[in-house]
Amino acid sequence: MRRQALVFAGPERVEIVEEDLGPPSAGQVLVRTRVSAISAGTEMLVYRGLLPTEGPLDETLPALAGARSGFPARYGYAAVGEVAAVGAGVADEWIGRRVFGLQPHGSAFVAPLEEVLEVPAGLDAERAALFASMETAVNLVLDGAPRLGERVAVVGQGVVGLLATSLLARFPLEALVVVDAVEARARRGLDLGAHASATAVADVRAALGSDGADLTFELTGNPAALDAALELTGAEGRVVVGSFYGAKRAAVNLGAHFHRGRLTLVSSQVSRVSPALSGRWDRARRRAVAWDALARVDVAALVTHRFALGRAAQAYARLAAGPAEVLQVLLTYE
């Protein structure tokens, strides 16, 4: 069959190519895509050419095995569609089922059955397209390990930040405060259960008390924001860095407050959790929690823009122009 696929041809250059897609081999399924979600974090680094120029493009994604950084590139990891055909060894009952795949943007794809996830009954395609972001949020919270009565801050209220806020709001915290330079995003954090919000660090210090936050999440994608996260965090507190900065750099103040306060920086990434948790929290369990959490969130408040695949260049340009009115952008497929 023929399919359309999105290619990053160069910095801020997006093209749609037509190509042949062979039938599924043994153990594989062919999926016709209905919707895919654009990541405003890592994917925009690809779009802007801000990933490190050496090494694999993304070794955590099986669909990109062997792909190297640089242009041209294919990227994306949030495709939802229906199984249209199956290879030998895959039951015909899979045909017509809605599935999620960690796949680059394209109107169809072929993947091993074990690399797609069946979408739970009751979840529509647009909600399912946010699964990768929710899975990331679940990992962030597990790595942060919020405790009873703690004061928690979330710096950055993009899609992942908002989903993390929605999870943290379930905990019996003394305070949950959110910070985002875009006021509308900060207010959305309140809608999802935060106790206070602001566009500047100085405006939420009172909500955290004089001792600062016990736990802070840095989720802006901007390395300069790490200073704000450190500033909000009290002595012996933890800062979970969920942002992926790519090739971006910024000076970070690791002077008296960080050093003498004995703050802890925790790196968090979706494919793995702390070794202390991995024995019981394998990826299958984390994904089950993510699906359950996704069913509870008002996705309509997060999806702000939809573009047909043929207008993908406009979709990325809109994201690149600034976040004032943009949260989740979806690509749609006829």
C-alpha positions as CSV (number, residue, x, y, z in Angstrom):
1,M,0.0,0.0,0.0
2,R,1.0,3.7,-0.3
3,R,1.4,5.9,2.7
4,Q,2.2,9.5,3.6
5,A,5.1,10.0,6.0
6,L,6.4,13.1,7.7
7,V,10.1,13.9,7.3
8,F,12.2,16.6,9.0
9,A,14.2,17.7,6.0
10,G,16.3,20.3,7.8
11,P,16.1,22.8,10.6
12,E,12.4,24.0,10.7
13,R,11.7,22.2,7.4
14,V,8.9,19.6,7.3
15,E,8.0,17.6,4.2
16,I,5.4,15.0,3.5
17,V,6.6,12.1,1.3
18,E,4.6,9.3,-0.4
19,E,6.1,5.8,-0.3
20,D,5.3,2.1,-0.5
21,L,4.6,0.2,2.7
22,G,4.9,-3.5,2.5
23,P,2.5,-6.0,4.1
24,P,3.1,-7.1,7.6
25,S,5.6,-10.0,8.1
26,A,5.1,-12.8,10.6
27,G,4.3,-11.5,14.0
28,Q,3.5,-8.0,12.7
29,V,0.5,-5.8,12.2
30,L,-0.3,-3.0,9.7
31,V,-2.0,0.0,11.3
32,R,-3.8,2.8,9.6
33,T,-3.2,5.9,11.7
34,R,-6.1,8.1,12.8
35,V,-4.3,10.7,14.9
36,S,-0.8,11.3,16.2
37,A,0.4,13.8,18.9
38,I,3.3,16.2,18.4
39,S,5.7,16.3,21.4
40,A,6.4,20.0,22.2
41,G,9.6,18.8,24.0
42,T,12.0,16.3,22.3
43,E,10.2,16.5,19.0
44,M,10.6,20.3,18.7
45,L,14.4,19.8,19.4
46,V,14.4,17.5,16.3
47,Y,12.5,20.1,14.3
48,R,14.9,22.9,15.3
49,G,18.0,20.8,14.8
50,L,18.9,21.1,18.5
51,L,19.7,17.4,19.3
52,P,23.3,16.4,19.7
53,T,24.8,15.9,16.3
54,E,26.5,12.6,17.1
55,G,24.9,9.3,18.3
56,P,21.5,7.7,17.9
57,L,18.5,9.8,17.2
58,D,16.5,8.1,20.0
59,E,17.7,4.7,21.2
60,T,14.6,4.3,23.4
61,L,12.3,3.9,20.4
62,P,12.4,0.5,18.6
63,A,10.9,2.1,15.5
64,L,14.0,4.3,15.2
65,A,16.6,1.6,15.8
66,G,19.7,2.4,13.9
67,A,18.6,6.0,13.1
68,R,21.3,8.6,13.7
69,S,20.9,12.3,14.6
70,G,20.8,14.8,11.8
71,F,18.7,15.4,8.7
72,P,16.7,14.1,7.1
73,A,14.9,12.5,10.1
74,R,11.7,10.8,11.0
75,Y,10.4,11.2,14.5
76,G,7.3,10.9,16.7
77,Y,6.1,8.5,19.3
78,A,2.4,8.9,19.8
79,A,0.4,7.3,16.9
80,V,-3.1,5.8,17.3
81,G,-5.0,3.9,14.7
82,E,-6.8,0.6,13.8
83,V,-5.2,-2.6,12.8
84,A,-5.9,-3.1,9.1
85,A,-4.0,-6.4,8.4
86,V,-2.0,-9.0,10.3
87,G,1.0,-11.1,9.5
88,A,1.4,-14.8,10.0
89,G,1.0,-15.9,13.6
90,V,-1.2,-12.9,14.6
91,A,-4.8,-13.7,15.3
92,D,-7.3,-12.2,12.9
93,E,-9.2,-10.9,15.9
94,W,-6.7,-8.1,16.0
95,I,-8.1,-6.6,12.8
96,G,-10.1,-3.5,13.6
97,R,-8.7,-3.1,17.1
98,R,-7.6,0.4,18.1
99,V,-3.9,0.5,19.1
100,F,-1.2,2.9,20.2
101,G,2.3,2.8,18.7
102,L,5.6,4.6,19.5
103,Q,5.9,5.4,15.8
104,P,6.9,8.4,13.7
105,H,4.2,10.4,12.1
106,G,2.7,8.7,9.1
107,S,-0.7,7.6,7.7
108,A,0.1,3.9,8.3
109,F,2.9,1.8,9.8
110,V,3.9,-1.8,10.3
111,A,5.2,-2.9,13.6
112,P,5.7,-6.1,15.6
113,L,2.5,-7.0,17.6
114,E,4.5,-6.7,20.9
115,E,5.4,-3.1,20.1
116,V,1.8,-1.8,19.9
117,L,-0.6,-1.4,22.8
118,E,-4.3,-2.0,22.6
119,V,-6.2,1.0,23.6
120,P,-8.6,0.3,26.5
121,A,-12.3,0.3,25.7
122,G,-13.9,3.6,26.2
123,L,-10.9,5.7,25.3
124,D,-11.2,7.6,22.0
125,A,-8.2,8.1,19.6
126,E,-7.5,11.7,20.7
127,R,-7.3,10.7,24.4
128,A,-5.2,7.7,23.6
129,A,-2.7,9.9,21.6
130,L,-1.7,11.5,25.0
131,F,-0.7,8.2,26.4
132,A,3.1,8.7,25.9
133,S,2.9,12.0,27.8
134,M,0.9,10.4,30.6
135,E,3.4,7.5,30.8
136,T,6.1,10.1,31.2
137,A,4.1,11.9,34.0
138,V,3.7,8.6,35.8
139,N,7.5,8.0,35.7
140,L,8.1,11.5,37.0
141,V,5.9,11.0,40.0
142,L,7.4,7.6,40.8
143,D,10.9,9.1,40.6
144,G,9.9,12.1,42.7
145,A,8.2,9.9,45.4
146,P,6.0,12.6,47.0
147,R,5.4,11.9,50.7
148,L,2.5,12.7,53.1
149,G,2.2,16.4,53.9
150,E,5.0,17.5,51.6
151,R,5.2,20.8,49.8
152,V,5.6,20.2,46.0
153,A,6.2,22.6,43.2
154,V,5.9,22.0,39.4
155,V,7.8,24.4,37.2
156,G,6.4,24.2,33.7
157,Q,2.7,23.6,32.7
158,G,3.0,22.2,29.2
159,V,1.2,18.9,28.5
160,V,3.5,16.7,30.6
161,G,3.6,19.3,33.4
162,L,-0.2,19.5,33.5
163,L,-0.5,15.7,33.5
164,A,2.0,15.4,36.3
165,T,0.1,18.1,38.2
166,S,-3.1,16.0,37.8
167,L,-1.4,13.0,39.3
168,L,0.2,14.9,42.2
169,A,-3.2,16.4,43.1
170,R,-4.3,13.0,44.3
171,F,-1.7,12.9,47.0
172,P,-2.3,14.3,50.5
173,L,0.1,17.2,50.1
174,E,0.4,20.3,52.3
175,A,0.9,22.4,49.2
176,L,1.0,21.8,45.4
177,V,2.0,24.9,43.5
178,V,2.7,25.4,39.8
179,V,4.7,27.9,37.9
180,D,4.6,28.8,34.2
181,A,5.5,32.0,32.4
182,V,2.2,31.7,30.4
183,E,-0.6,32.7,32.7
184,A,-3.2,30.6,30.9
185,R,-1.2,27.5,31.4
186,A,-0.6,28.3,35.1
187,R,-4.4,28.6,35.5
188,R,-4.9,25.2,33.9
189,G,-2.8,23.8,36.7
190,L,-5.3,25.1,39.2
191,D,-8.1,23.4,37.2
192,L,-6.2,20.1,37.6
193,G,-5.9,20.4,41.4
194,A,-2.9,22.7,42.2
195,H,-3.4,24.9,45.3
196,A,-1.6,27.9,43.9
197,S,-0.2,29.1,40.6
198,A,1.9,31.9,39.3
199,T,4.0,33.1,36.4
200,A,7.1,33.8,38.5
201,V,8.9,32.0,41.2
202,A,8.6,35.0,43.6
203,D,4.8,34.8,43.5
204,V,4.5,31.3,44.9
205,R,7.1,31.3,47.6
206,A,4.5,32.3,50.2
207,A,2.4,29.2,49.3
208,L,5.4,27.0,50.0
209,G,6.3,28.5,53.3
210,S,9.7,29.8,54.4
211,D,11.4,26.4,54.1
212,G,10.6,26.1,50.4
213,A,9.5,23.0,48.6
214,D,10.4,19.5,49.7
215,L,10.1,18.3,46.1
216,T,10.2,20.3,42.8
217,F,9.8,19.1,39.2
218,E,11.5,21.0,36.4
219,L,9.4,20.3,33.2
220,T,9.8,23.4,31.0
221,G,12.4,22.1,28.5
222,N,14.4,25.2,29.2
223,P,17.7,24.6,31.0
224,A,17.6,28.1,32.4
225,A,14.5,27.2,34.4
226,L,16.6,24.8,36.5
227,D,17.7,27.8,38.5
228,A,14.1,28.6,39.3
229,A,13.5,25.0,40.4
230,L,16.5,25.1,42.7
231,E,15.4,28.4,44.1
232,L,12.0,27.1,45.1
233,T,13.5,24.0,46.8
234,G,14.4,24.0,50.5
235,A,17.4,22.6,52.2
236,E,17.8,18.8,51.6
237,G,14.9,18.9,49.1
238,R,14.7,17.0,45.8
239,V,14.6,18.4,42.3
240,V,13.4,16.0,39.6
241,V,14.6,17.1,36.1
242,G,12.1,15.7,33.6
243,S,13.1,18.1,30.8
244,F,15.3,16.9,27.9
245,Y,17.5,19.8,26.9
246,G,19.2,18.3,23.9
247,A,22.0,20.5,22.8
248,K,20.7,23.5,24.7
249,R,22.9,24.8,27.5
250,A,22.5,27.4,30.2
251,A,24.5,28.5,33.2
252,V,23.1,27.0,36.5
253,N,23.8,28.5,39.9
254,L,25.2,25.6,42.0
255,G,26.5,27.9,44.6
256,A,25.7,28.3,48.3
257,H,22.0,27.3,48.3
258,F,22.5,24.2,46.3
259,H,25.8,23.1,47.8
260,R,25.2,24.0,51.5
261,G,21.6,23.0,51.4
262,R,22.5,19.5,50.1
263,L,19.8,19.5,47.4
264,T,19.4,16.4,45.3
265,L,19.0,16.5,41.5
266,V,17.1,13.5,40.1
267,S,17.1,12.6,36.4
268,S,13.8,11.1,35.2
269,Q,13.2,9.6,31.8
270,V,10.2,7.5,30.7
271,S,11.8,4.3,29.7
272,R,13.3,3.5,33.1
273,V,12.6,4.1,36.8
274,S,14.9,4.1,39.8
275,P,16.4,0.6,40.5
276,A,14.8,0.8,43.9
277,L,11.4,0.5,42.1
278,S,12.2,-1.5,39.1
279,G,11.7,-4.9,40.8
280,R,7.9,-4.3,41.2
281,W,7.3,-1.4,38.9
282,D,8.1,-2.9,35.5
283,R,7.0,-1.0,32.4
284,A,3.8,-3.0,32.0
285,R,2.6,-2.0,35.4
286,R,3.6,1.7,34.8
287,R,1.7,1.6,31.5
288,A,-1.4,0.2,33.2
289,V,-1.4,3.0,35.7
290,A,-1.0,5.5,32.8
291,W,-4.0,4.2,30.9
292,D,-6.1,4.4,34.1
293,A,-4.9,7.9,34.8
294,L,-5.6,9.1,31.2
295,A,-9.2,8.1,31.6
296,R,-9.6,10.5,34.5
297,V,-8.2,13.7,32.8
298,D,-10.1,16.3,30.9
299,V,-8.3,15.9,27.6
300,A,-10.5,18.5,25.9
301,A,-8.8,21.1,28.0
302,L,-5.3,20.0,26.8
303,V,-5.8,19.5,23.1
304,T,-5.8,23.0,21.6
305,H,-5.0,22.5,17.9
306,R,-5.5,19.9,15.2
307,F,-3.9,19.9,11.7
308,A,-4.3,17.4,8.9
309,L,-1.0,15.7,8.0
310,G,-0.7,17.7,4.8
311,R,-0.6,20.9,6.9
312,A,2.1,19.6,9.3
313,A,4.5,22.4,8.4
314,Q,1.9,24.9,9.8
315,A,1.5,22.8,12.9
316,Y,5.2,22.9,13.7
317,A,5.5,26.6,12.9
318,R,2.6,27.3,15.2
319,L,4.3,25.4,18.0
320,A,7.6,27.2,17.3
321,A,6.0,30.6,17.4
322,G,5.3,30.4,21.1
323,P,3.2,28.6,23.7
324,A,0.7,31.4,24.6
325,E,-2.4,29.6,23.2
326,V,-0.9,26.2,22.3
327,L,-0.8,23.0,24.4
328,Q,-1.3,19.7,22.6
329,V,-1.2,19.8,18.8
330,L,-2.5,16.7,17.0
331,L,-2.0,15.6,13.4
332,T,-5.1,14.0,11.9
333,Y,-5.4,11.5,9.0
334,E,-8.2,10.7,6.6
